[in-house]
Amino acid sequence: MAITKTSGLSSVDYELSYTAKGNIPRGIIGQISIKPGKTVSQEIPLGTCSDVCHYDQDVSVINLVLKVTKTDGKTYQVEKSLD
């Protein structure tokens, strides 16, 4: 995920849910701190990582919720299904 227009933003929280092989529901949550005026990017692996990453197979039904907090303290939310 990359955020290019960061002016006026302080942070972005994300919730990513999806279905993996075997119809297993999975999810990831996280937060990205923003430095205004700087492009930020975050790699979000679909799977589990400790010493080695094990990526989920047959990923489908991807839903993304972004909660954007602006520098004035106001919070906005958007939801999107990804194909």
SEMAR-845672 format. One record per residue (C-alpha): residue number from 1; residue in three letters; chain; x, z, y. Coordinates in nm, 4 decimals. Layout:
R  seq  type  mol        px        pz        py
R  NUM   ALA    A         X         Z         Y
...
***
This chain:
R  seq  type  mol        px        pz        py
R    1   MET    A    0.0000    0.0000    0.0000
R    2   ALA    A    0.1319   -0.0874    0.3459
R    3   ILE    A   -0.0030    0.0225    0.6846
R    4   THR    A    0.1195   -0.1901    0.9734
R    5   LYS    A   -0.0969   -0.0834    1.2691
R    6   THR    A   -0.0096    0.2852    1.2942
R    7   SER    A   -0.0535    0.3421    1.6671
R    8   GLY    A   -0.2853    0.6390    1.7219
R    9   LEU    A   -0.2705    0.7520    1.3574
R   10   SER    A   -0.1278    1.0800    1.2272
R   11   SER    A   -0.2012    1.0605    0.8528
R   12   VAL    A   -0.3856    0.8739    0.5799
R   13   ASP    A   -0.5262    1.0450    0.2705
R   14   TYR    A   -0.6106    0.8243   -0.0253
R   15   GLU    A   -0.8101    0.8567   -0.3452
R   16   LEU    A   -0.7691    0.5811   -0.6000
R   17   SER    A   -0.9827    0.5823   -0.9140
R   18   TYR    A   -0.9823    0.3301   -1.1948
R   19   THR    A   -1.0505    0.2773   -1.5629
R   20   ALA    A   -0.7596    0.2277   -1.8050
R   21   LYS    A   -0.7395    0.0877   -2.1580
R   22   GLY    A   -0.9808    0.2646   -2.3919
R   23   ASN    A   -1.2310    0.3132   -2.1061
R   24   ILE    A   -1.0332    0.6159   -1.9838
R   25   PRO    A   -1.1115    0.7232   -1.6250
R   26   ARG    A   -0.7978    0.7848   -1.4202
R   27   GLY    A   -0.7225    0.8737   -1.0602
R   28   ILE    A   -0.4558    0.9321   -0.7999
R   29   ILE    A   -0.4714    1.1257   -0.4742
R   30   GLY    A   -0.2116    1.1493   -0.2013
R   31   GLN    A   -0.1308    1.1634    0.1664
R   32   ILE    A    0.0910    0.9501    0.3842
R   33   SER    A    0.2291    1.0983    0.7061
R   34   ILE    A    0.2424    0.8442    0.9869
R   35   LYS    A    0.5064    0.7971    1.2527
R   36   PRO    A    0.3144    0.6103    1.5261
R   37   GLY    A    0.4369    0.2579    1.5849
R   38   LYS    A    0.6222    0.2438    1.2514
R   39   THR    A    0.5067    0.0453    0.9495
R   40   VAL    A    0.4741    0.2671    0.6429
R   41   SER    A    0.4419    0.1734    0.2794
R   42   GLN    A    0.3678    0.3699   -0.0329
R   43   GLU    A    0.4015    0.2529   -0.3915
R   44   ILE    A    0.1193    0.3877   -0.6050
R   45   PRO    A    0.1977    0.3455   -0.9748
R   46   LEU    A   -0.1058    0.3214   -1.2012
R   47   GLY    A    0.0066    0.5466   -1.4824
R   48   THR    A    0.2122    0.8603   -1.5259
R   49   CYS    A    0.5708    0.9179   -1.4204
R   50   SER    A    0.8098    1.2014   -1.4958
R   51   ASP    A    1.1535    1.0956   -1.6187
R   52   VAL    A    1.0123    0.7530   -1.7087
R   53   CYS    A    0.6963    0.5766   -1.5895
R   54   HIS    A    0.4296    0.4805   -1.8427
R   55   TYR    A    0.2000    0.2299   -1.6779
R   56   ASP    A   -0.1680    0.2091   -1.7688
R   57   GLN    A   -0.2845   -0.1070   -1.9454
R   58   ASP    A   -0.6042   -0.3079   -1.8922
R   59   VAL    A   -0.6773   -0.1472   -1.5536
R   60   SER    A   -1.0238   -0.2251   -1.4154
R   61   VAL    A   -1.2966   -0.0853   -1.1896
R   62   ILE    A   -1.0597    0.0110   -0.9085
R   63   ASN    A   -1.2061    0.2095   -0.6187
R   64   LEU    A   -1.0124    0.3156   -0.3095
R   65   VAL    A   -1.1136    0.5741   -0.0487
R   66   LEU    A   -0.9006    0.6020    0.2663
R   67   LYS    A   -0.9409    0.8933    0.5068
R   68   VAL    A   -0.7611    0.8167    0.8311
R   69   THR    A   -0.6786    1.0989    1.0736
R   70   LYS    A   -0.6056    0.9898    1.4272
R   71   THR    A   -0.3748    1.1692    1.6700
R   72   ASP    A   -0.6812    1.3021    1.8573
R   73   GLY    A   -0.7890    1.4867    1.5391
R   74   LYS    A   -1.0833    1.2609    1.4545
R   75   THR    A   -1.1151    1.1498    1.0918
R   76   TYR    A   -1.2585    0.8213    0.9645
R   77   GLN    A   -1.3280    0.7122    0.6086
R   78   VAL    A   -1.3568    0.3754    0.4382
R   79   GLU    A   -1.4301    0.2917    0.0742
R   80   LYS    A   -1.3479   -0.0332   -0.1036
R   81   SER    A   -1.3746   -0.1654   -0.4571
R   82   LEU    A   -1.0786   -0.3804   -0.5582
R   83   ASP    A   -1.1061   -0.6593   -0.8111
***
